């Protein structure tokens, strides 16, 4: 094939016409071949190029790959954040629809009941639970339905940010109920969390009578000082009066009614979580619990819708129910899947801290669509509630890790 030619490899073939130019920034490689021996030169060039690329990869690791690996390791966080974001958006959408929210929820719970029920039957689970679980199941389904009922009802009277702030206190109430029903210890951390939560609720709710008492006491104690400082500046006096009016402006009766309903929602959710924890210990599948909860919630929503129409007859908004209701139902199935994936990958106590992002998302949505701004007192109160939940969650994480280490067998332990 190469008659009359000497194809013995020599230095000229390896190094003569093979030139590489690799810049440190873009990693481009330029080569020039010896036209006399294209096949041999091609093989050598490929080998040289592969070695060069391998050297570059070893010296400069792929940062994108490392970042993707980090995201994969922390996927539980992103699942949880995504689920919270979707849930908050779905709840916020209910206010934008010209239909009763409970009518929309009928379709949501119907879709979820069908999906969870079919899955539980496919797995051949007992959808009614064992006899020993029945009392706890009744408590769980009742409180779960009450949580949704009071949450949506409170949403008629409260902005979503205020509602989510009050609802987020369920973490502290759960710890208190665990002391009663699960025989857990009441620690100093529980006491601190309770104080911070109560203070945060007071500041977020802005009760008029407390501010009246505060302003009266300040007026009596500092009346002479106030006049001596600002008697020469009427503008400052007018600005102070305006700020006092803004601070003491009391929310409406319906706002306080919404706060009461939201507090009941938080307490009901705390009882629900305690009941769920007991059912988990008895190995009741999550799909069965979800079916029981959504089915009872469906019955409650239908009952409320029928009773309301006895006092105010009106047709059902089938258009919105069949479009938005079904869409929200399927989207909520995605959130349930994300929550389940997150719980499998991350610590539960750590994820509960991320639940405070519901408040942030609600504040942003309210400003985008309604240009609603919250007061500084609300932000201070919400921050105290989030801090109390974070303290309690971190404490529970530390206690759980200590118990895990203590229960881990070390060496030859005769008691194990």
N, C-alpha and C positions, 0 to 999 in steps of 0.2 A: 504493500500500500504506500509506503514511503520509500520507494525504490530510489537509490542513488543519494539518499540523505542520511546524515548521521544524526540520530535522534537521542543520542546518549544525553541524559540530563546533566547539565553542568551549571556552573555559577551563573552563566549568562542567561539561562532560562529562568532561573529562580529570581534573580535580582535585577536583570538587565532592564527590561521594559515594564516592570511591575511597579507602579508608583501609586501611593495612597496619600490622600489628603483628607484628614479627619479633623474637622474643626470642633472645638470644645463645646460650642453652643448648639449646633444643629446636628452633629454626628453624620454629616454627608461623607460618602466614600467615593472617590473617583479612581478608576483604574484604566490603564492602557496596556493592550496586549501586544505580544510579539506576533506579527502576522505570519511568520514562517511556521509556527507550531501552535495553531489555535486550540486543538483539543487538549494538549498537555497544559498549555497555559491556562485554559479555562478551569481544569481540575485544580491546578495549583492556586488559582485566584479564589476559587470557591472555598478551598480549605483555609487560605489566609484570611478571607473575609469573615468566615464563621468564627475563627479564633479571635479576630478583632472585635466582632460583635459581642462575643462571650466576655471578652475582657471589659468592654464598655458596660455591660450589664452588671458585672461583678463590682466594678469600681463605682458605678452610679446606679443604685437600686431604683426600681420603678416606684416613685412616690405615689402615683395613682393607685397602683396595686396595693400598697400598704394602707392607703386611705380606705379603699374598698374593703380590705380585710378588717380594718377597725370598725367600719360601719356594720359589717356582718357580725362581728363579735358583740356589738351593742345594738343589735337589731331589735331586741325587746323594747328598748327606749323609743326607737322610732315607731314601732308598732303602737305603743301606748300613746305617744304624742299624736300620731295620725288618727287613732280612734277617738281621742278626746276632741280633736279639731273637727272631725266629721260629725260627732255627736252634738257639739255645740252649734255647728252650722245648721244641722237638721232642726234643732230646737228653735234657733233664731228664725228659720224660714217660716215656722208656724205663725209667727206674728205678721208676716208679710202676705199671708194668704187670706182672701176675703171669705173665710169659712170658719166655722167653729173648730177649735183645735181637737176636741174630743171626737168629732166626726172623722177627722183625718187619722186619729190614732186608732180608730176601729179597723181600718185597713192595715195599718202597720202591725197591730197585734194579731190580726187574722193571718197575715203572711207568715209572721214568725211562729205562730202556733202550728201552722201546717208544716213548715219546714222542720221544726224541732220535733214535732210529733212523729212525722214520717221517719226521721233519722232514728229516734228512740225505738220505734217499732222495728225498723230494719235491723238494729242491733239487738233486738229481742230483750229490751229492758222492760222492767215493770214500771209503767208510767205512774202508778199510784203509790209506789214505794212499799216497803215492808211495814208490818203492823207496828213495830217498835219505832218507826220513823214518822208515823202519821201525825202525831201531835206537833212535832217540830216542822213538818211540811205545812201544816195549817198555819202556824205562826209565820213561816217564811213566805208563803203565798199571800197571806193577808197583808203583811207589812210591805211586801214588794208592790202589791197593787196600791196600797195607801201611799207609798212613796211616789208613784207616778201620778196618782190622783191629786195629791196635795201639791206636787211639783208643777203640774200643768195649771191647776187652779191658781196657785200663787203667781204664775206667769201672767195671768190676766191683770194683776195689780202691781207687779214689780218689774223694773228693768232686768234683763237677763244677768247683768253683772252683779247686781244686788242679790238676786236669787241664787246664783252660783256661789256667792260668798257665804251666805247663810247656810246653804246646803253643804258646803265644804266642812262645816263644823262636825259632820257625822263622824269624822275620825276620832275626835276627842270623846264624843258621846259613846262611841263603840268601845273605847278603852275603859270608860266608866262602867258600862254594862258588862264588860268582860269580867270586871272585878266581882260583880254580883252573881252572874250566871255561870261563868267559867272558872270561878274561884281564883282569879289572878290577883296578884298583890297590887295594892294602891300605893304608888311610890311618890316621891317628891316631884318627879318629872310629870306625873299625872296632875298633881296639884298646880304646878307652874303652867301647864298647858290649859287647865281649866280657867285660871285667872286671866291668861292672855286671850283666850277665846271669848270670855265674857266681856272683857274690856274692848276687844275688837268689835263684838256685836253692838255694844253701846255706841261706839264711835261711828260705825257704819249705819246704824239705824237713826242716829241724830235725834234722840228723844227730847222733845221741847222742854219738859219739866226740869230735866237735869241742867240744861243750859240756862233756864230762867233762874234757878237757884244759884248757879255759878255767877251769872251776871249781877244778880242782886247782891251777893256777897262782895263781889268786886266793887260794886257801886258804893256800898256802905263804907268799905275800908279805904278806898282810894278816891273818894269824891273830891276832897280838897286838892289832892295832888293832880288830879285830872284837870281841874279848872285852872290851877296855877301854871300847868305846863302848856295848855292849849287855849287859854283865854285870848291870846294875841293872834291866833291864827284860826280864823273861822273856817278856812278850807279844810284844815286837818280835822276840825270838829265834825264837819259835814261828812267827810270821808269815813270817820270812825262810826258815825250814826248809820251810814249806809252799810258798812261791814257788819255792824251788830244786827241790823235788820236781816241781812242775808244769812248770818249764822243762826239766828233765832227763828227763822222762817220754818215753821213746822211742816212736815209732810202731811198729806191728806189722811183721812181716816182709812181709805182703801190701801194706802201704803203700809200702814201698821197691820191691817188685816193680812196683807201679803206677807209681811214679816212673820206673823204668827203661823200662817200656813207653811211657809218655808222652814220654820223651826220644827214644826211637826213632821215635815218631810225629812229633815235631817235626823230626827229622833227615830222615825220609822225605818230609815235606811240603816241606822246603827243596829236596831233590833234585827233587821233582815240579815245583816252581815254576821251577827252572832249566830242566828239560826242556820245560816248557810255553812258556817264553820263547823257546827255540830253535825250537819248532814254530810259534810265532806269527810269527817272522821268516821262516819258510818258507811262510807264508800258509795254514796248515792251519786250517779253520773251527773255531770253538768248539763247534758242535753235534757235529762229528765227534769231537773230543777228549772231550766229555762222554759221548757214546755209548760210546766205547772204554773209558773209565774205569768207567762204571756197569755195563757188560756184564761186564767182568773182575771187578768187585766183587761182582756177582751170583753168578758162578761160585765165587768164594772163599767167600761166605756159605753157599751150598748145600753146598760141600765140607766146611766146618767143621761145619755142622749134621748132615750124614750121619756124619762121623767121630765126633762127640760121641755120637751115638746108638748107635754100636757099643759104646761103653764104658758108656753109661747109657741103655738103651732107654726111650723114652717117646713118647707120641703127639704129633703136631704140634698146636699151639694154633691151629687154623684160625679160630676165632671172633675171636681177637685179631689174627691175621694179616690177615684179610679186612676188618677194621674199622679198627683203629689203623694197621696197616701200610700199607694203601692210602691212608688219610687223610694219614699222614706223607709218603708218596710224592708225593702231589699238592701238599701244602704246600711240600715241598722244591723242587718245580718253580717255585713262586712265589718262593722265595728265590733260585733261580738267575736268574730274570727280573729281580729287584730288583738282584742283584749286577751283572748285565750293564748295566742302565740306569745304575747308579751309576758304573761304570767308564767309561761313555761321557761322563759329565758332570763328573767330578771327577778330580783328580790321584791316581794310584794310591798314591803314598807318603803322601799325606794320609789316604787311606782306611784304610791299614794301621794308622795311629795309632788310629783309631776302633775297630779290632778289639779293643782292650783292654776295651771295654765288655762283651764276653762274660764277663769275670771278674766285673764288677760285677753283671750280671744273674744269674749263677750264685750269687753270694753272697746276693742278695736272695731267690731262689727257695728256696735251702736253708734260710734262716731262716724263710720263710713256712710251708713244709711240714714241715720237720724240726726247727726251732728250733736249727739248727746254727750255732755261732759259731766263727770263725777266731781264731787267736792274733794278737797284735801283730806277732810275727816274720813271720807269713805276709803280713800287709799291707805290712810294710816290704820284704820280698823281692819281692812282686808289684809294688810301686811302682818298685823298682829295675829290674825287667824291663821295665815299661812305659816308664820314662824312657829306658832304653837303646834300645828300639825307636823312641821318638819322636825321639831324637837322630839315629839312623841315617836315619830317614825324612826328617827335615828336611834333613839333609845331602844326601841323594840328590835332594831337590827342588831345592835350590840348584844342585847340579852339573848337573842336567838343564836348568834354566832358563838357565844360563850356556852350555851347549852349544847350546841352541836359538838364543840370541842370536848366538853365533859363527857358526852355520851359516846365519843369515838373510842373504840378499844385500843389500848396501848400495851404492847408486849403480851405476856401471858397473864391475863386477868382471870382468876379462878371464879369470880362472881359472874362472869359472862357466860 
